[in-house]
Amino acid sequence: MHKLTKVGIIVLVIGIIMAGLGLYSTFTLAGSLTSVIELKNAQTITLNPNSSYKISYSITKTPAIVMLALNSSKPMSVTVPATFSRLSQNNEIVYEMVTTTTQTGTITLYNNNTVPVTVEYQLGQVTPSLLSALVLPGGLLAIIGIILAIIGAIMGRRRS
């Protein structure tokens, strides 16, 4: 076996391991955010007419992704800091914020209806791992490893 083939195989294996770790980390992060969106561990409250409820958050590790998912029996007023983006508007409302600074804040739910409103909500926060950044370099290393292994195999046959 040509020396370049061996190097290519080693680089390929390292690339696959790096990309695999990055994908695992990315899917773990996505799973955490999906459970928020699906309201898997939601809290349920009932707001009387013209009453409000405050949800506090605190970000101590950055970068961070913060998500708030709500589902209410009637439309109501939701006040979020300007750094949040609204993602969906069906029966469920999802707000998301990506930040690189530590901060605290409050989200206010206000029942502006004349009847009580039942609200399910879940607030979640995740901090992306540096492992997630390994997907692209790992993939590139794997491709380079394949190319080196092929070139080494071709050079090894010519020598024989």
Legacy VTK file of the C-alpha trace (Angstrom):
# vtk DataFile Version 3.0
C-alpha trace
ASCII
DATASET POLYDATA
POINTS 160 float
0.000 0.000 0.000
1.368 3.391 -1.027
2.276 5.836 1.736
-0.156 8.430 0.306
-2.996 5.888 0.506
-2.270 5.315 4.201
-2.199 9.070 4.876
-5.454 9.474 2.941
-7.178 6.776 4.973
-5.991 8.351 8.245
-7.186 11.812 7.153
-10.506 10.292 6.023
-11.060 8.601 9.411
-10.198 11.804 11.315
-12.581 13.769 9.083
-15.417 11.284 9.625
-14.912 11.379 13.412
-14.864 15.207 13.451
-17.979 15.470 11.268
-19.739 12.808 13.347
-19.056 14.665 16.602
-20.256 17.901 15.012
-23.457 16.302 13.726
-24.164 14.679 17.092
-23.764 18.024 18.848
-25.940 19.807 16.283
-28.733 17.205 16.514
-28.631 17.343 20.325
-29.060 21.132 20.162
-31.879 20.827 17.639
-33.613 18.223 19.807
-33.579 20.562 22.798
-35.120 23.357 20.755
-37.686 21.025 19.204
-38.932 19.963 22.635
-39.567 23.641 23.437
-41.466 24.194 20.188
-43.556 21.068 20.821
-44.345 22.279 24.374
-43.242 18.911 25.818
-42.682 20.290 29.340
-45.038 23.239 29.125
-46.431 25.099 32.076
-50.122 25.954 32.029
-51.570 29.128 33.501
-54.951 30.845 33.368
-55.046 34.598 32.943
-58.146 36.475 34.033
-59.390 39.371 31.881
-57.063 42.398 31.958
-54.394 40.567 33.955
-50.781 39.882 33.094
-48.136 37.245 33.753
-44.386 37.795 33.630
-41.839 35.224 32.496
-38.244 36.001 33.483
-35.136 34.710 31.755
-31.443 34.932 32.551
-28.625 34.184 30.127
-25.356 33.423 31.872
-23.513 31.406 29.184
-23.020 32.717 25.669
-23.560 32.350 22.810
-27.105 31.303 23.580
-30.340 30.561 21.783
-33.480 31.337 23.774
-36.910 30.155 22.637
-40.367 30.807 24.009
-43.302 28.797 22.691
-46.898 29.643 23.661
-50.294 28.268 22.905
-53.347 30.131 24.191
-57.076 29.516 24.075
-57.643 33.047 22.682
-55.350 35.632 21.094
-53.626 37.851 23.629
-50.907 40.456 23.906
-47.312 39.275 24.293
-44.537 41.781 24.996
-41.015 40.539 24.377
-37.713 42.439 24.293
-36.776 43.810 20.869
-34.004 41.220 20.543
-36.580 38.430 20.079
-37.947 37.435 16.664
-41.402 35.974 16.124
-41.208 32.714 14.188
-44.724 31.346 13.788
-48.313 32.392 14.159
-50.697 29.441 13.973
-52.239 28.258 17.233
-48.730 28.322 18.628
-46.507 31.376 18.770
-42.732 30.943 18.935
-40.222 33.664 19.766
-36.482 33.204 19.349
-33.426 35.169 20.370
-29.798 34.467 19.539
-27.378 36.418 21.687
-23.686 36.678 22.432
-24.083 38.755 25.595
-25.200 37.771 29.070
-28.486 39.372 30.032
-31.705 39.102 31.969
-35.163 40.101 30.878
-38.887 39.731 31.208
-41.593 38.611 28.804
-45.113 39.778 29.613
-48.310 37.957 28.683
-51.412 40.153 28.896
-55.005 38.968 28.587
-56.797 41.769 26.762
-59.941 39.647 26.367
-63.160 39.773 28.400
-62.918 36.078 29.334
-60.166 34.067 31.045
-57.450 32.690 28.752
-55.574 29.434 29.287
-51.929 29.601 28.209
-49.401 26.822 27.764
-45.856 28.094 27.556
-42.322 26.819 27.618
-39.111 28.810 27.769
-35.895 27.075 26.785
-32.283 28.093 26.451
-29.374 26.268 24.829
-25.728 27.088 24.393
-24.252 25.738 21.156
-21.153 23.618 21.640
-17.930 24.227 19.786
-18.304 20.652 18.563
-21.109 21.841 16.265
-18.512 23.808 14.329
-16.679 20.578 13.407
-19.203 19.485 10.767
-17.758 21.511 7.879
-14.025 21.028 8.593
-14.633 17.324 9.274
-16.459 16.941 5.977
-13.678 18.732 4.121
-11.041 16.548 5.768
-12.974 13.435 4.771
-13.094 14.606 1.147
-9.364 15.393 1.185
-8.702 11.957 2.703
-10.674 10.234 -0.067
-8.763 12.177 -2.729
-5.392 11.347 -1.137
-6.302 7.665 -0.818
-7.348 7.488 -4.481
-4.204 9.266 -5.666
-2.085 6.939 -3.472
-3.846 3.867 -4.860
-3.245 5.025 -8.429
0.420 5.805 -7.722
0.857 2.418 -5.985
-0.461 0.550 -9.054
1.874 2.398 -11.404
4.874 1.411 -9.286
3.974 -2.289 -9.397
LINES 1 161
160 0 1 2 3 4 5 6 7 8 9 10 11 12 13 14 15 16 17 18 19 20 21 22 23 24 25 26 27 28 29 30 31 32 33 34 35 36 37 38 39 40 41 42 43 44 45 46 47 48 49 50 51 52 53 54 55 56 57 58 59 60 61 62 63 64 65 66 67 68 69 70 71 72 73 74 75 76 77 78 79 80 81 82 83 84 85 86 87 88 89 90 91 92 93 94 95 96 97 98 99 100 101 102 103 104 105 106 107 108 109 110 111 112 113 114 115 116 117 118 119 120 121 122 123 124 125 126 127 128 129 130 131 132 133 134 135 136 137 138 139 140 141 142 143 144 145 146 147 148 149 150 151 152 153 154 155 156 157 158 159
